[in-house]
Amino acid sequence: MSEYTGGPAFPLEGSAKRSANSGMTLRDYFAAKAMAGMFANDELLTRYGAMAKEHMVDPEFLVSAAAYSCADAMLKERAK
């Protein structure tokens, strides 16, 4: 898991910035977008299902791990 989160996905300005809840991180936002694309791809989901069965894990675990891996790669590229 990456230590770098990219900060808040939707940062607030001024007095609203002092809110107790800063919302999701940019890493979470990127992962959610990647996961949405994965769930829209039936062929990919079929492959994840087969891999999950082979390794005896939940397919959702594989999809979420892949989504956060994509998010970490996007944050790394963004930092260049």
C-alpha positions as CSV (number, residue, x, y, z in Angstrom):
1,M,0.0,0.0,0.0
2,S,1.3,3.4,-0.9
3,E,2.0,5.9,1.8
4,Y,1.5,8.8,-0.6
5,T,-2.2,9.5,-1.1
6,G,-2.0,12.6,-3.3
7,G,-3.9,14.7,-0.8
8,P,-7.6,15.4,-0.9
9,A,-9.4,14.6,-4.2
10,F,-11.4,17.8,-4.0
11,P,-9.6,20.3,-1.8
12,L,-11.5,23.1,-0.3
13,E,-10.5,26.8,0.0
14,G,-10.7,29.2,2.8
15,S,-12.9,28.6,5.9
16,A,-14.4,25.4,4.4
17,K,-10.8,24.0,4.4
18,R,-11.1,23.7,8.3
19,S,-13.8,21.1,8.0
20,A,-13.4,18.0,10.2
21,N,-13.9,15.6,7.2
22,S,-11.6,16.3,4.2
23,G,-13.2,13.5,2.2
24,M,-11.5,10.9,0.0
25,T,-7.9,11.1,-1.1
26,L,-6.8,11.5,-4.7
27,R,-5.5,7.9,-4.5
28,D,-9.0,6.7,-3.5
29,Y,-10.5,8.7,-6.4
30,F,-8.1,7.3,-8.9
31,A,-8.7,3.8,-7.7
32,A,-12.5,4.3,-7.9
33,K,-12.2,5.4,-11.5
34,A,-9.9,2.5,-12.4
35,M,-12.3,0.1,-10.7
36,A,-15.3,1.5,-12.6
37,G,-13.5,0.8,-15.8
38,M,-12.6,-2.7,-14.7
39,F,-16.2,-3.6,-13.8
40,A,-17.3,-2.3,-17.2
41,N,-15.0,-4.8,-18.9
42,D,-16.7,-8.3,-19.0
43,E,-13.6,-10.0,-20.5
44,L,-11.4,-8.6,-17.7
45,L,-13.8,-9.6,-15.0
46,T,-13.9,-13.2,-16.5
47,R,-10.1,-13.3,-16.3
48,Y,-10.1,-12.0,-12.7
49,G,-12.7,-14.6,-11.8
50,A,-10.6,-17.4,-13.1
51,M,-7.5,-16.1,-11.4
52,A,-9.4,-15.7,-8.1
53,K,-10.7,-19.3,-8.3
54,E,-7.2,-20.6,-9.1
55,H,-5.7,-18.7,-6.1
56,M,-8.7,-19.2,-3.8
57,V,-9.3,-15.5,-3.2
58,D,-12.3,-13.3,-3.7
59,P,-12.4,-11.7,-7.2
60,E,-13.3,-8.4,-5.6
61,F,-9.9,-8.5,-3.7
62,L,-8.0,-8.9,-7.0
63,V,-10.0,-6.1,-8.7
64,S,-9.5,-3.7,-5.7
65,A,-5.8,-4.5,-5.5
66,A,-5.4,-3.9,-9.2
67,A,-7.3,-0.6,-8.9
68,Y,-5.1,0.7,-6.2
69,S,-2.0,-0.4,-8.1
70,C,-3.3,1.7,-11.0
71,A,-3.9,4.6,-8.7
72,D,-0.3,4.3,-7.3
73,A,1.1,4.3,-10.8
74,M,-1.0,7.4,-11.7
75,L,0.2,9.3,-8.6
76,K,3.8,8.3,-9.4
77,E,3.5,9.5,-13.0
78,R,1.7,12.7,-11.8
79,A,4.6,13.5,-9.4
80,K,7.1,13.7,-12.3
